[in-house]
Amino acid sequence: MIAQDIISGCDFAAAVMFIYGLKRMSSPVTARSGIVLAGIGMMVAIVVSFLYIVGVPADVAPELRVNTGLALIALVIGLSWAYWTGKHVAITAMPQMVALYNGMGGGAAASIAAVELVGGKADGEVQVLVATVGALIGSMSLAGSLIAWAKLDGRINKTFRFSGQQIVNGLVMLATLVAGATIVFATDGHPSSTLIGAFFAGALLFGVLMTVPIGGADMPVVISIYNAFTGLAVGLEGYVLQNPALMIAGMVVGSAGTLLTLLMAKAMNRSVANVLFSNFGSSSGQSTSVIAGSLKPIEASDAAINMRYARSVIIVPGYGLAVAQAQQKMYEFVKLLQAAGVDVKFAIHPVAGRMPGHMDVLLAEAGVPYDIIFQLEDINDEFANTDVALVVGANDVVNPAARTDKSSPIYGMPILNADKAHQVYVVKRGKGKGYADIENLLFYADNCNMVYGDAQAVMSKFVQAVRDLDMSAAA
C-alpha cells in the first residue's frame, strides 16, 4: 500500500514536471531548463515504476524478477545509445534523429498494446477498444517515422507514387479497421494471435504507404503529425495501464503535436486534410510563368562592405547554413556589423530547415541572442524599410512566386518578404533549385545579387573583408 502511494505521488509529480517543462519550452529563453525539467520528470516516472515489484504475490515474483532484469538491460542499452547519438549528432541530422526517436515512442506504445491484447490483460471491452486504437496509431507512427527518417537521412531519395495509390491505401486501412473491430468485439473475448498479428501488419503497412508518397520538402509537417500520433498513442495506452503519468504525458505531447501540425500546415498554406490524404509535396504542378531578369553574381567582399555601411540588415537562415555548419562564423560576422552600428536581426520562417524550430536551434547553438531573432509574423513588415536582406541557404521560404504566381506549387504559402528589402544578397552554393524543386523568382530580381559558394567559406570572406576595412580605417 505504501509503495502504491509512493508511485501515485511520484506519477503526479512527474506529470507536473512534464506540463511545466513543456510550458518553459515555449520560449527560447527558458527552453533549455524546460527540457531538463521534463527529463527529470521522465526519470522519476521510470525509476518509480520499479516499485510495482513490491508486495507482489510469491507465485508471480519469479516471473516479475526476470521481466525487471530485462527492463534494466533495455534501459541501459537505450540510455547508452541515446546519450552517444545525442552527443555526436550533427545539427543537420537533428531532424532525422527526432523522427527516429518519435517513431520509437509510437513503437513503445504499440508494444504495450500488443502485450495487453495478446495476453488478454486489457480488462473489458472499453479497455480493449482503447488498446486497439492506441496500437493502430502507435504502429502507424512507428512505420511512418521510420520512412521519414530514411527520407531525411538520404536513404530513400524517391517519392513512390502509382496510379490508384489512394484506393490501395484506403483498402489497407479498411482491412486494418475490420481486423481491429473484430479484435474489440470478439465473441469469446480472446481474439486469435493471427488476427492480432494481421492487425498490426496492416497498421504498419498503412504507416509506410501514407508516408512514401510525400516529398522531402514537406517532412517538417510529417514529423509534427507523427509526433501528435505518438503522444495520442501513449496517452491511450496509459489509460489501459491506469498510469496517470503516461496519460498526462501522452495528452500533453499529443495536444502540442496537434497544435504544431496546425501551425505548420498554415505556414505552408495547406489544410490538415490535404496534408493527411493527398500526395502533398508533389512537384507535378510546376510553375508556367516566364522568369524575367537574370542572375547577378557579386564578390563576397563587396557584399560584406555594403552591409558594413548599411543601417539595417535582416538575415534569413536556411538549411544550407546548417549543411555548411556556418552558424558560428555567421554570428562572428554579425558581431562585427553590430560593432559598426548596424542594426542586425534574424528572420525565421516556420518551416525553414527540415523540422519545426530547426533554425532556432541552429542559432542558439551559435550563441545568437534571443532578442534579435524574430518569427515571420513579427518581422515581415520590416523588410520594406531594411537596407539589406541577407539570405543564407534558404530558398522556398523567400520565393515571391508564393504571392504572385498562381501556377506555382507554393502559391499562397506565407513567405518572408526578403524581396522587399532595398538590397538582397543570397548566399548559395550553386544555381540549383531549392528543396521544393522550383525556380526562385527572388534570385532574378533587380535588387538581388548572388554570392556563390559554401556558406562557411562565404562567411569567412565576409568577416575578413570587414576586418580589413576596419583596420584600414584605423590606420
C-alpha positions as CSV (number, residue, x, y, z in Angstrom):
1,M,0.0,0.0,0.0
2,I,2.9,2.4,0.9
3,A,4.6,1.5,-2.4
4,Q,1.4,2.3,-4.3
5,D,1.1,5.7,-2.5
6,I,4.7,6.5,-3.4
7,I,4.0,5.5,-7.1
8,S,0.9,7.7,-7.2
9,G,2.7,10.6,-5.7
10,C,5.7,10.4,-8.0
11,D,3.4,9.9,-11.0
12,F,1.7,13.2,-10.1
13,A,5.0,15.0,-9.6
14,A,6.3,13.7,-12.9
15,A,3.1,14.8,-14.7
16,V,3.5,18.3,-13.2
17,M,7.1,18.4,-14.4
18,F,6.0,17.3,-17.9
19,I,3.5,20.1,-18.1
20,Y,5.6,22.8,-16.6
21,G,8.6,21.8,-18.6
22,L,6.6,22.0,-21.8
23,K,5.4,25.4,-20.8
24,R,9.0,26.6,-20.4
25,M,9.9,25.1,-23.8
26,S,7.6,27.7,-25.4
27,S,10.2,30.4,-25.0
28,P,13.9,30.2,-26.3
29,V,15.0,31.9,-23.0
30,T,13.6,29.1,-20.8
31,A,13.6,26.2,-23.3
32,R,16.7,24.5,-22.0
33,S,15.5,24.5,-18.4
34,G,12.2,23.2,-19.6
35,I,13.8,20.3,-21.4
36,V,15.8,19.4,-18.3
37,L,12.8,19.6,-16.0
38,A,10.7,17.4,-18.3
39,G,13.7,15.0,-18.5
40,I,13.8,14.8,-14.7
41,G,10.1,14.1,-14.7
42,M,10.6,11.2,-17.1
43,M,13.4,9.8,-14.9
44,V,11.2,10.0,-11.9
45,A,8.4,8.1,-13.7
46,I,10.8,5.4,-14.9
47,V,12.6,4.8,-11.6
48,V,9.4,4.7,-9.5
49,S,7.9,2.1,-11.9
50,F,10.2,-0.5,-10.4
51,L,8.3,-0.2,-7.1
52,Y,5.5,-2.2,-8.7
53,I,7.5,-5.3,-7.7
54,V,7.0,-4.5,-4.0
55,G,4.2,-6.6,-2.5
56,V,3.8,-8.9,-5.5
57,P,2.5,-12.4,-4.6
58,A,5.2,-15.1,-4.2
59,D,3.9,-17.1,-7.2
60,V,4.3,-14.2,-9.5
61,A,7.6,-12.8,-8.2
62,P,10.0,-15.0,-10.1
63,E,8.5,-14.0,-13.5
64,L,8.4,-10.4,-12.5
65,R,12.1,-10.5,-11.4
66,V,13.0,-11.8,-14.9
67,N,11.0,-9.1,-16.6
68,T,12.6,-6.5,-14.3
69,G,16.0,-7.7,-15.3
70,L,15.1,-7.4,-19.0
71,A,13.7,-3.9,-18.4
72,L,17.0,-2.8,-16.8
73,I,19.0,-4.3,-19.6
74,A,16.8,-2.4,-22.1
75,L,17.2,0.8,-20.1
76,V,21.0,0.6,-20.1
77,I,21.1,-0.1,-23.8
78,G,18.6,2.6,-24.7
79,L,20.2,5.2,-22.4
80,S,23.7,4.5,-23.7
81,W,22.7,4.6,-27.3
82,A,20.6,7.8,-26.9
83,Y,23.4,9.6,-24.9
84,W,26.1,8.7,-27.5
85,T,24.0,9.7,-30.5
86,G,22.7,12.8,-28.8
87,K,26.2,14.0,-28.1
88,H,27.5,13.2,-31.6
89,V,24.6,14.1,-33.9
90,A,25.3,16.9,-36.3
91,I,22.8,19.8,-36.4
92,T,21.9,18.8,-40.0
93,A,21.0,15.3,-38.8
94,M,18.8,16.5,-35.9
95,P,15.5,16.2,-37.9
96,Q,16.1,12.6,-38.7
97,M,17.1,11.9,-35.1
98,V,13.9,13.5,-33.9
99,A,11.9,11.4,-36.4
100,L,13.6,8.2,-35.2
101,Y,13.0,8.9,-31.5
102,N,9.5,9.8,-32.2
103,G,9.0,6.5,-34.0
104,M,10.4,4.7,-31.0
105,G,7.8,6.3,-28.8
106,G,5.0,5.2,-31.1
107,G,6.6,1.7,-31.3
108,A,6.7,1.5,-27.5
109,A,3.0,2.4,-27.2
110,A,2.2,-0.3,-29.9
111,S,4.3,-2.8,-28.0
112,I,2.4,-2.2,-24.8
113,A,-0.9,-2.6,-26.7
114,A,0.4,-5.9,-28.2
115,V,1.2,-7.3,-24.7
116,E,-2.3,-6.2,-23.5
117,L,-4.1,-7.7,-26.4
118,V,-2.1,-11.0,-26.8
119,G,-2.0,-11.6,-23.1
120,G,-5.7,-10.7,-22.6
121,K,-4.7,-8.2,-19.9
122,A,-7.0,-5.4,-21.2
123,D,-9.9,-5.5,-18.8
124,G,-13.3,-5.1,-20.5
125,E,-14.5,-4.1,-23.9
126,V,-13.6,-0.4,-23.4
127,Q,-10.0,-1.1,-22.5
128,V,-9.7,-3.5,-25.4
129,L,-11.0,-0.7,-27.7
130,V,-8.6,1.9,-26.3
131,A,-5.7,-0.5,-26.5
132,T,-6.6,-1.3,-30.1
133,V,-6.8,2.3,-31.2
134,G,-3.5,3.0,-29.4
135,A,-2.0,0.1,-31.2
136,L,-3.2,1.4,-34.6
137,I,-1.9,4.9,-34.0
138,G,1.4,3.8,-32.5
139,S,2.1,1.4,-35.3
140,M,1.4,4.0,-37.9
141,S,3.6,6.4,-36.1
142,L,6.4,3.9,-35.9
143,A,6.3,2.9,-39.6
144,G,5.8,6.4,-40.8
145,S,8.5,7.9,-38.7
146,L,11.0,5.3,-39.9
147,I,10.2,6.3,-43.5
148,A,10.5,10.0,-42.6
149,W,13.9,9.2,-41.0
150,A,15.0,7.3,-44.2
151,K,14.0,10.2,-46.4
152,L,15.6,12.9,-44.3
153,D,18.8,10.8,-44.0
154,G,19.0,10.3,-47.7
155,R,18.4,6.5,-47.6
156,I,15.2,7.0,-49.6
157,N,15.6,9.6,-52.3
158,K,12.4,9.0,-54.2
159,T,8.8,9.6,-53.7
160,F,6.8,6.5,-54.6
161,R,3.6,7.2,-56.4
162,F,1.5,5.0,-58.6
163,S,-2.0,5.0,-60.2
164,G,-4.7,4.2,-57.8
165,Q,-2.4,4.7,-54.8
166,Q,-5.1,6.3,-52.7
167,I,-7.5,3.4,-53.4
168,V,-4.9,0.9,-52.3
169,N,-4.2,2.9,-49.1
170,G,-7.9,3.1,-48.4
171,L,-8.3,-0.7,-48.8
172,V,-5.4,-1.4,-46.5
173,M,-6.8,0.9,-43.9
174,L,-10.3,-0.6,-44.2
175,A,-8.9,-4.1,-43.8
176,T,-6.9,-3.0,-40.8
177,L,-10.0,-1.3,-39.2
178,V,-12.1,-4.5,-39.8
179,A,-9.4,-6.6,-38.1
180,G,-9.3,-4.1,-35.2
181,A,-13.1,-4.2,-34.9
182,T,-13.0,-8.0,-34.8
183,I,-10.5,-7.9,-32.0
184,V,-12.6,-5.5,-30.0
185,F,-15.9,-7.3,-30.5
186,A,-14.5,-10.9,-30.4
187,T,-17.4,-13.1,-29.1
188,D,-15.2,-15.1,-26.7
189,G,-13.1,-12.1,-25.6
190,H,-9.9,-13.8,-26.7
191,P,-9.0,-12.9,-30.3
192,S,-6.5,-15.1,-32.0
193,S,-2.9,-14.2,-32.3
194,T,-3.1,-14.5,-36.0
195,L,-5.8,-11.8,-36.2
196,I,-3.8,-9.6,-33.9
197,G,-0.7,-10.1,-36.0
198,A,-2.7,-9.2,-39.2
199,F,-4.0,-6.1,-37.5
200,F,-0.5,-4.9,-36.5
201,A,0.8,-5.7,-40.0
202,G,-1.9,-3.7,-41.6
203,A,-1.3,-0.7,-39.3
204,L,2.4,-0.8,-40.0
205,L,1.9,-1.2,-43.8
206,F,-0.5,1.8,-43.8
207,G,2.0,3.9,-42.0
208,V,4.5,3.1,-44.7
209,L,2.0,3.7,-47.6
210,M,0.9,7.0,-46.1
211,T,4.5,8.4,-45.9
212,V,6.3,7.1,-49.0
213,P,4.5,9.4,-51.5
214,I,5.4,12.6,-49.5
215,G,8.2,14.8,-50.8
216,G,11.1,15.7,-48.6
217,A,10.1,19.4,-48.6
218,D,7.1,18.5,-46.5
219,M,8.9,16.5,-43.9
220,P,8.6,19.1,-41.2
221,V,4.8,18.7,-41.3
222,V,5.2,14.9,-41.4
223,I,7.3,14.9,-38.3
224,S,4.8,17.1,-36.5
225,I,1.9,14.8,-37.4
226,Y,3.6,11.7,-36.2
227,N,4.6,13.5,-33.0
228,A,0.9,14.1,-32.4
229,F,0.2,10.4,-33.2
230,T,2.8,9.2,-30.8
231,G,1.5,11.3,-28.0
232,L,-2.1,10.2,-28.6
233,A,-1.0,6.5,-28.6
234,V,1.0,6.9,-25.4
235,G,-2.0,8.6,-23.7
236,L,-4.4,5.8,-24.8
237,E,-2.0,3.0,-23.5
238,G,-1.6,5.0,-20.3
239,Y,-5.4,4.7,-19.8
240,V,-5.2,0.9,-20.4
241,L,-2.4,0.6,-17.8
242,Q,-4.2,3.0,-15.5
243,N,-1.0,5.1,-15.3
244,P,-1.7,8.8,-14.8
245,A,1.9,9.8,-15.8
246,L,1.6,8.1,-19.2
247,M,-1.9,9.5,-19.7
248,I,-0.9,13.1,-18.9
249,A,2.4,12.9,-20.8
250,G,0.6,11.4,-23.8
251,M,-2.1,14.0,-23.8
252,V,0.4,16.9,-23.5
253,V,2.5,15.6,-26.3
254,G,-0.5,14.8,-28.5
255,S,-2.0,18.2,-27.9
256,A,1.3,20.1,-28.6
257,G,1.9,18.0,-31.7
258,T,-1.6,18.7,-33.0
259,L,-1.3,22.4,-32.5
260,L,2.2,22.4,-34.1
261,T,0.7,20.5,-37.1
262,L,-2.0,23.1,-37.5
263,L,0.6,25.9,-37.3
264,M,2.9,24.1,-39.8
265,A,0.0,23.4,-42.2
266,K,-1.0,27.1,-42.0
267,A,2.6,28.2,-42.7
268,M,2.6,26.1,-45.9
269,N,-1.0,27.2,-46.8
270,R,-2.3,23.6,-46.6
271,S,-5.3,22.2,-44.7
272,V,-4.6,19.3,-42.4
273,A,-6.9,17.1,-44.6
274,N,-4.6,18.0,-47.6
275,V,-1.6,17.0,-45.5
276,L,-3.0,13.7,-44.5
277,F,-4.9,12.5,-47.5
278,S,-3.2,13.9,-50.6
279,N,0.1,13.4,-52.3
280,F,1.3,16.7,-51.0
281,G,4.9,17.5,-51.8
282,S,4.4,16.5,-55.4
283,S,6.3,18.6,-57.9
284,S,3.8,17.9,-60.7
285,G,2.4,21.4,-60.5
286,Q,5.4,23.3,-61.8
287,S,5.1,27.0,-62.4
288,T,4.4,28.0,-66.0
289,S,5.3,31.7,-65.6
290,V,8.2,33.2,-67.6
291,I,11.1,34.3,-65.4
292,A,12.3,37.8,-66.2
293,G,15.7,39.2,-65.3
294,S,19.0,37.4,-64.8
295,L,21.2,36.0,-62.0
296,K,23.7,38.7,-60.9
297,P,26.8,37.3,-59.1
298,I,28.8,39.6,-56.7
299,E,32.0,39.1,-54.8
300,A,31.7,38.2,-51.2
301,S,33.9,41.0,-50.2
302,D,31.8,43.6,-52.0
303,A,28.6,42.3,-50.4
304,A,30.3,42.4,-46.9
305,I,31.5,46.0,-47.3
306,N,28.0,47.1,-48.4
307,M,26.5,45.5,-45.3
308,R,29.2,47.1,-43.2
309,Y,27.9,50.6,-44.2
310,A,24.2,49.7,-44.1
311,R,21.9,51.0,-41.4
312,S,20.0,47.7,-41.0
313,V,20.4,44.1,-42.1
314,I,17.9,41.2,-41.7
315,I,19.4,37.7,-42.1
316,V,17.2,34.8,-43.3
317,P,18.9,31.5,-42.4
318,G,18.0,28.2,-44.1
319,Y,19.0,24.6,-44.4
320,G,22.2,25.5,-46.4
321,L,23.5,27.3,-43.4
322,A,23.1,24.1,-41.3
323,V,24.7,22.0,-44.0
324,A,27.8,24.2,-44.1
325,Q,27.9,24.4,-40.3
326,A,28.5,28.2,-40.8
327,Q,26.4,29.5,-37.9
328,Q,29.4,30.3,-35.7
329,K,31.2,32.2,-38.4
330,M,28.0,34.0,-39.4
331,Y,27.5,35.2,-35.8
332,E,31.1,36.4,-35.8
333,F,30.2,38.5,-38.9
334,V,27.0,39.7,-37.2
335,K,29.1,41.0,-34.2
336,L,31.4,42.9,-36.5
337,L,28.4,44.6,-38.1
338,Q,26.9,45.4,-34.7
339,A,30.2,46.9,-33.5
340,A,30.0,49.2,-36.6
341,G,26.5,50.3,-35.5
342,V,24.5,48.2,-37.9
343,D,21.1,47.0,-36.7
344,V,21.1,43.3,-37.3
345,K,18.1,40.9,-36.9
346,F,17.3,37.4,-37.8
347,A,14.0,36.3,-39.6
348,I,12.8,32.7,-39.1
349,H,10.2,31.0,-41.2
350,P,8.1,28.4,-39.5
351,V,9.1,25.7,-42.0
352,A,12.7,26.7,-42.6
353,G,15.0,23.7,-42.3
354,R,13.9,20.1,-42.0
355,M,11.9,20.3,-38.8
356,P,10.0,22.8,-36.7
357,G,12.4,25.1,-34.9
358,H,15.4,23.8,-36.8
359,M,16.8,27.3,-37.4
360,D,16.1,28.4,-33.8
361,V,18.2,25.5,-32.6
362,L,20.9,26.3,-35.1
363,L,21.2,29.9,-34.0
364,A,21.0,29.0,-30.3
365,E,24.0,26.7,-30.9
366,A,26.0,29.6,-32.2
367,G,25.0,31.8,-29.2
368,V,22.9,34.3,-31.1
369,P,20.9,36.4,-28.6
370,Y,17.2,35.5,-28.5
371,D,16.2,39.2,-28.6
372,I,17.4,39.6,-32.2
373,I,15.6,36.5,-33.5
374,F,12.1,37.1,-34.9
375,Q,9.4,34.9,-36.3
376,L,7.8,35.6,-39.7
377,E,4.7,37.4,-38.4
378,D,6.8,39.7,-36.1
379,I,9.3,40.9,-38.7
380,N,7.8,40.6,-42.1
381,D,6.7,44.2,-42.3
382,E,10.2,45.4,-41.5
383,F,11.8,44.2,-44.8
384,A,10.4,47.1,-46.8
385,N,12.4,49.6,-44.6
386,T,15.5,47.4,-44.4
387,D,18.7,48.3,-46.3
388,V,19.9,44.7,-46.8
389,A,18.3,41.3,-46.6
390,L,20.9,38.5,-46.4
391,V,19.5,35.1,-47.3
392,V,21.9,32.3,-46.3
393,G,21.0,28.8,-47.6
394,A,17.2,29.5,-47.8
395,N,15.1,29.1,-50.9
396,D,11.4,28.4,-51.0
397,V,10.6,30.4,-47.9
398,V,11.7,33.7,-49.7
399,N,10.3,32.9,-53.1
400,P,7.9,35.7,-54.3
401,A,6.2,33.2,-56.6
402,A,4.1,32.2,-53.5
403,R,2.5,35.7,-53.7
404,T,2.3,36.3,-57.4
405,D,2.3,33.0,-59.4
406,K,-1.0,31.1,-59.2
407,S,0.5,28.2,-61.2
408,S,3.3,27.7,-58.6
409,P,3.1,24.7,-56.3
410,I,3.8,27.0,-53.3
411,Y,1.3,29.7,-54.3
412,G,-0.4,31.1,-51.2
413,M,2.3,30.0,-48.8
414,P,3.3,32.8,-46.4
415,I,6.9,33.8,-47.1
416,L,9.4,36.1,-45.7
417,N,9.3,39.4,-47.6
418,A,13.0,39.5,-48.3
419,D,12.4,40.7,-51.8
420,K,11.0,44.0,-50.5
421,A,14.4,45.0,-48.9
422,H,16.3,47.7,-50.7
423,Q,19.1,45.2,-51.5
424,V,19.2,41.4,-51.2
425,Y,22.2,39.2,-51.1
426,V,21.7,35.4,-51.5
427,V,24.4,33.0,-50.3
428,K,24.1,29.9,-52.4
429,R,26.4,27.0,-53.3
430,G,25.2,26.9,-56.9
431,K,22.4,27.6,-59.4
432,G,20.3,24.5,-58.4
433,K,16.7,24.8,-57.3
434,G,15.5,24.5,-53.7
435,Y,14.1,21.5,-51.9
436,A,10.7,22.0,-53.5
437,D,12.4,21.9,-56.9
438,I,11.0,25.2,-58.2
439,E,12.8,28.3,-59.5
440,N,13.0,31.2,-57.1
441,L,11.9,34.5,-58.6
442,L,13.8,36.4,-56.0
443,F,17.2,35.4,-57.5
444,Y,16.3,37.2,-60.7
445,A,15.0,40.4,-59.2
446,D,16.7,43.7,-60.0
447,N,17.6,44.3,-56.3
448,C,19.1,40.8,-55.8
449,N,22.7,39.6,-56.1
450,M,24.0,36.1,-55.8
451,V,27.1,35.3,-53.6
452,Y,28.1,31.8,-54.8
453,G,30.0,29.5,-52.5
454,D,29.8,27.3,-49.4
455,A,28.3,29.3,-46.6
456,Q,31.2,28.6,-44.3
457,A,33.7,29.9,-46.9
458,V,31.5,32.9,-47.8
459,M,31.1,33.9,-44.1
460,S,34.8,33.7,-43.7
461,K,35.3,36.1,-46.6
462,F,32.6,38.4,-45.1
463,V,34.5,38.5,-41.8
464,Q,37.8,39.1,-43.4
465,A,36.5,41.9,-45.7
466,V,35.0,43.8,-42.7
467,R,38.1,43.3,-40.6
468,D,40.4,44.5,-43.4
469,L,38.2,47.6,-43.9
470,D,38.2,48.4,-40.2
471,M,42.0,48.0,-40.0
472,S,42.4,50.3,-43.0
473,A,40.1,52.9,-41.4
474,A,42.0,52.7,-38.1
475,A,45.4,53.2,-39.8
